[in-house]
Amino acid sequence: AWLVWHELHTDEPVINFHLLKNRQLATGVLMGAVLGFALFGSVFVLPIFLQSLHGLTANQTGLVILPGAIASAVTMAIMGRRLRMLPDGRPVILFGALLFGACMYELAFLSFDSGAHDLFWPLILRGVALGMMFIPLNAIALAELAPRDMANGTGLFNLTRPLGGSIGIAVVATL
C-alpha cells in the first residue's frame, strides 16, 4: 500500500500507476496477471506431479513438458509475423484464452493413473494458446500509449505477469 501511495505522489515514479487510466493498458495488465497466475501455477505443479507421483527424473519431466514449449514458441513466431495482418487481435486473444482455459480444465482432472501420455495434447494446445495470447496482448495493451509513456507502460505490463505468477505459485504450493 505504501509503495502504491508513494508512486502516485512522487514526481518521477519508478512504477507509473497513472498509466492505468488507459483502459487498454489496465485490461492488458489484469489479463497478464491472470495469465501469469495460471501459467506459472501449472508450470510449478506439473514437475512435482510427474517426479513425486510417477517417479520421473528431471530430464524425463523436461522431455514431457518440452513439446508444449515448442508449440508455444512456434505459435509466437507465427503470431509475431501475422499480427499486422489482423484488423483486431482481440478475437485471437479470446480464442487463446478459451483454449488455455479448456487445457487447464483438462489438466485439472489428472490423477495418479494419469501418465505422461495424458499430458501431451493438453500441453501442446496450452502452448498454442499461450502463443496466441502473449503477442497480441502485448501489442494491444501498449497500442494507445503515447511514445513518452511507452517505456513506463512496457515496464508496468511486464511486471504483472511474473507478479501474478508468483501469487499463482504461492497459491498452488499452499494447496
C-alpha positions as CSV (number, residue, x, y, z in Angstrom):
1,A,0.0,0.0,0.0
2,W,2.8,2.4,0.8
3,L,4.5,1.6,-2.5
4,V,1.4,2.5,-4.4
5,W,0.8,5.6,-2.4
6,H,4.4,6.7,-2.8
7,E,4.5,6.1,-6.6
8,L,1.3,8.0,-7.1
9,H,2.6,11.0,-5.2
10,T,6.2,11.3,-6.5
11,D,7.3,13.5,-9.4
12,E,9.2,10.7,-11.1
13,P,7.7,7.3,-10.1
14,V,9.5,4.1,-10.9
15,I,6.1,2.4,-11.4
16,N,3.8,4.9,-13.1
17,F,0.4,3.7,-11.9
18,H,-1.2,6.8,-13.5
19,L,-0.9,4.9,-16.8
20,L,-3.6,2.5,-15.6
21,K,-6.1,5.2,-16.5
22,N,-5.7,3.9,-20.1
23,R,-8.3,1.2,-20.3
24,Q,-6.4,-1.0,-22.8
25,L,-3.3,-1.0,-20.7
26,A,-5.3,-1.7,-17.5
27,T,-7.1,-4.6,-19.2
28,G,-3.8,-5.9,-20.5
29,V,-2.1,-5.6,-17.1
30,L,-5.0,-7.5,-15.5
31,M,-5.0,-10.2,-18.2
32,G,-1.3,-10.5,-17.9
33,A,-1.5,-11.1,-14.1
34,V,-4.3,-13.7,-14.5
35,L,-2.3,-15.4,-17.3
36,G,0.8,-15.4,-15.2
37,F,-1.1,-16.8,-12.2
38,A,-2.5,-19.7,-14.3
39,L,0.6,-20.4,-16.3
40,F,3.3,-20.3,-13.6
41,G,1.0,-22.1,-11.1
42,S,0.5,-25.0,-13.6
43,V,4.2,-25.0,-14.6
44,F,5.1,-25.3,-11.0
45,V,2.8,-28.2,-10.1
46,L,3.4,-30.4,-13.2
47,P,7.0,-31.3,-12.4
48,I,6.1,-32.1,-8.8
49,F,3.3,-34.3,-10.1
50,L,5.5,-36.2,-12.6
51,Q,8.5,-36.6,-10.3
52,S,6.8,-37.2,-7.0
53,L,3.9,-39.4,-8.0
54,H,5.3,-41.0,-11.2
55,G,9.0,-41.2,-10.3
56,L,10.2,-39.4,-13.5
57,T,13.6,-37.9,-13.4
58,A,14.1,-34.1,-14.0
59,N,15.3,-34.9,-17.6
60,Q,12.2,-37.1,-18.3
61,T,10.0,-34.4,-16.9
62,G,11.6,-31.8,-19.1
63,L,11.0,-34.1,-22.1
64,V,7.3,-34.4,-21.2
65,I,6.9,-30.6,-21.0
66,L,9.2,-29.8,-24.0
67,P,6.6,-30.3,-26.8
68,G,4.3,-27.7,-25.2
69,A,7.1,-25.2,-25.0
70,I,8.0,-25.8,-28.7
71,A,4.3,-25.3,-29.7
72,S,4.3,-22.0,-27.8
73,A,7.5,-20.8,-29.5
74,V,6.3,-21.7,-32.9
75,T,2.9,-20.1,-32.4
76,M,4.5,-16.9,-31.0
77,A,6.8,-16.7,-34.1
78,I,3.7,-17.1,-36.4
79,M,1.7,-14.6,-34.4
80,G,4.6,-12.1,-34.5
81,R,4.6,-12.2,-38.3
82,R,0.8,-12.4,-38.8
83,L,-0.3,-9.9,-36.2
84,R,-0.1,-6.9,-38.6
85,M,-2.5,-8.6,-41.0
86,L,-5.2,-8.8,-38.4
87,P,-7.6,-5.8,-38.1
88,D,-8.1,-6.6,-34.4
89,G,-6.1,-9.0,-32.2
90,R,-8.8,-9.3,-29.5
91,P,-10.6,-12.3,-31.1
92,V,-7.3,-14.1,-31.2
93,I,-6.7,-13.4,-27.6
94,L,-10.2,-14.5,-26.7
95,F,-9.8,-17.8,-28.6
96,G,-6.4,-18.3,-27.0
97,A,-7.9,-17.7,-23.5
98,L,-10.7,-20.1,-24.2
99,L,-8.3,-22.7,-25.4
100,F,-6.0,-22.1,-22.5
101,G,-9.0,-22.5,-20.1
102,A,-10.0,-25.7,-21.8
103,C,-6.5,-27.1,-21.5
104,M,-6.3,-26.1,-17.8
105,Y,-9.7,-27.8,-17.2
106,E,-8.4,-31.0,-18.9
107,L,-5.3,-30.9,-16.7
108,A,-7.3,-30.4,-13.6
109,F,-8.5,-34.0,-13.8
110,L,-5.1,-35.6,-13.7
111,S,-5.0,-38.5,-11.2
112,F,-2.4,-41.0,-10.1
113,D,-3.4,-43.2,-13.0
114,S,-2.6,-40.3,-15.5
115,G,0.7,-40.5,-17.2
116,A,2.9,-38.5,-19.5
117,H,0.8,-39.6,-22.5
118,D,-2.2,-37.9,-20.9
119,L,-0.3,-34.6,-20.8
120,F,0.9,-34.5,-24.4
121,W,-2.0,-32.9,-26.3
122,P,-3.2,-30.6,-23.4
123,L,0.3,-29.2,-23.1
124,I,0.6,-28.8,-26.9
125,L,-2.7,-27.0,-27.0
126,R,-1.8,-24.9,-24.0
127,G,1.4,-23.9,-25.8
128,V,-0.6,-22.8,-28.9
129,A,-3.0,-20.9,-26.6
130,L,-0.2,-19.1,-24.9
131,G,1.4,-18.1,-28.3
132,M,-2.0,-16.8,-29.4
133,M,-2.3,-14.7,-26.3
134,F,1.2,-13.2,-25.5
135,I,2.0,-11.4,-28.7
136,P,-1.4,-9.8,-29.4
137,L,-2.0,-9.0,-25.7
138,N,1.3,-7.1,-25.6
139,A,0.6,-5.2,-28.8
140,I,-3.0,-4.2,-27.8
141,A,-2.1,-3.3,-24.2
142,L,0.5,-0.8,-25.4
143,A,-1.1,0.4,-28.6
144,E,-2.7,3.6,-27.2
145,L,0.2,4.8,-25.1
146,A,2.0,8.0,-26.1
147,P,5.6,7.5,-27.1
148,R,6.8,9.2,-23.9
149,D,4.8,6.7,-21.8
150,M,5.9,3.6,-23.7
151,A,8.9,2.7,-21.5
152,N,6.8,3.0,-18.3
153,G,3.8,1.2,-19.8
154,T,6.0,-1.7,-21.0
155,G,7.6,-2.0,-17.6
156,L,4.3,-2.0,-15.8
157,F,2.9,-4.5,-18.3
158,N,5.9,-6.8,-18.0
159,L,5.8,-6.5,-14.2
160,T,2.4,-8.0,-13.8
161,R,2.9,-11.4,-15.5
162,P,5.6,-12.6,-13.1
163,L,3.8,-10.9,-10.2
164,G,0.7,-12.9,-11.0
165,G,2.9,-16.0,-11.5
166,S,4.4,-15.6,-8.0
167,I,1.0,-15.4,-6.5
168,G,-0.1,-18.4,-8.6
169,I,2.9,-20.5,-7.4
170,A,2.2,-19.5,-3.8
171,V,-1.4,-20.5,-4.0
172,V,-0.7,-23.8,-5.7
173,A,2.1,-24.6,-3.3
174,T,-0.3,-23.9,-0.4
175,L,-3.0,-26.0,-1.9
